[in-house]
Amino acid sequence: MTLNLYLARKFLWRFLALLGGFFTLAVVTDAMSLLGQFQAANLNVLDTLRLALLKAPTSAYQLFPIISVLAALMLFLGLSRNSELVATRAAGMSALKSLLAPVITAFLIGLVGVVAVNPLASATLRQFESETGRYKSGTLSSFSLSRKGLWLRQANVSGQTVIFAQKANYNATRLLGVTFFEFSSAGIALRRIESAFAVLSPGAWKLGPGKFWKINEPDQVPDKTAQKFDTLILPSDLTSDQILNSFGDPNTVSIWDTPGFVKRLDRSGFSTNRHRVHFQIELALPLLLVGMVLIGAAFSMRPARSGRVGLMVLFTVLAGLGAFILQDFAEILGSSGAIPVVAAAWGPPISAILFALGMILHMEDG
């Protein structure tokens, strides 16, 4: 028991040290990128650093698998160099038993990541995208889903328009059952427009048959001055990509909110494959970290005096990167519907575990 706690503690400290290093690197690189990207906005150092800190949790969280394989590599190389692995074998502990503590620690880290770090990273990323959206255009356009439909907000220097739609097509270029609420730059309601549908074209919304009411007009009752129309053109700088990207980045949705978000997305007419795959991948994160630890151990548990340490380190890094890239590739295939969601999410972690166990049994106990 004491030996297992010792191994778990050493693995945990290496994981945290690497996590801190990658987090700091993410903050520095993001800050440098933001300074170049928003020069026209005259961002000061503190604002740039704050924005970088908002984005860094997501960057560090996405690197949990790479950090796990590197932490395992550092742990077992150190144990081999100090002949501690030889001592554990002399005490009757096999290679698989010595892996138990780091594997359990990695699994628990994955659980903490899914339960706690994921919601934190998604919240900070949403805030980051909201603030950088203001710096890019000087105004803010936002998007959200409710149980009844889709809400959009487009803004410009003259005011803003809030749009509600009961449904949308797959690429958000056609909205059904739409209502437009126009406001001045001072926030005063100007006009309400209802239409059977609205089609998004470059630079404008084209509305079908409908009716509009002018609001806050002196000495006029909106219901009496309502006007019908067959077609109506409303300027807009929104694009299909902007709308889809606002709903399409699963990293901005907490894992606790994803099931409800997927239901609302499905009711609104959008594809839900990407969010379903991402949700399952998040659930599979503890297993992926276990697989990464086993990969790190598979090539680094040989005694240091046996030589070829550099080659083993290279194989470990390549195998870890291979598993990481395989997960991303499977996510792409699952999001496009090429493979089932369960296979895309759980296939790479299970494959990594089986591959690493086979290598360990062959090289250590085989």
Sequence and secondary structure as in RCSB ss.txt:
>XXXX:A:sequence
MTLNLYLARKFLWRFLALLGGFFTLAVVTDAMSLLGQFQAANLNVLDTLRLALLKAPTSAYQLFPIISVLAALML
FLGLSRNSELVATRAAGMSALKSLLAPVITAFLIGLVGVVAVNPLASATLRQFESETGRYKSGTLSSFSLSRKGL
WLRQANVSGQTVIFAQKANYNATRLLGVTFFEFSSAGIALRRIESAFAVLSPGAWKLGPGKFWKINEPDQVPDKT
AQKFDTLILPSDLTSDQILNSFGDPNTVSIWDTPGFVKRLDRSGFSTNRHRVHFQIELALPLLLVGMVLIGAAFS
MRPARSGRVGLMVLFTVLAGLGAFILQDFAEILGSSGAIPVVAAAWGPPISAILFALGMILHMEDG
>XXXX:A:secstr
 HHHHHHHHHHHHHHHHHHHHHHHHHHHHHHHHHHHHTGGGT  HHHHHHHHHHHHHHHHHHTHHHHHHHHHHHH
HHHHHHTTHHHHHHHTT  HHHHTHHHHHHHHHHHHHIIIIIHHHHHHHHHHHHHHHHHHHHSS  EEEE SS E
EEEEEETTEEEEEEEEEE TTSSEEEEEEEEEEETTS EEEEEEEEEEEEETTEEEE SEEEEE S TT  TTTS
 EEES EEEE    HHHHHHHHH GGGS TTTHHHHHHHHHHTT   HHHHHHHHHHHTHHHHHHHHHHHHHHTT
 S GGGS HHHHHHHHHHHHHHHHHHHHHHHHHHHHTSS HHHHHHHHHHHHHHHHHHHHHHHT  
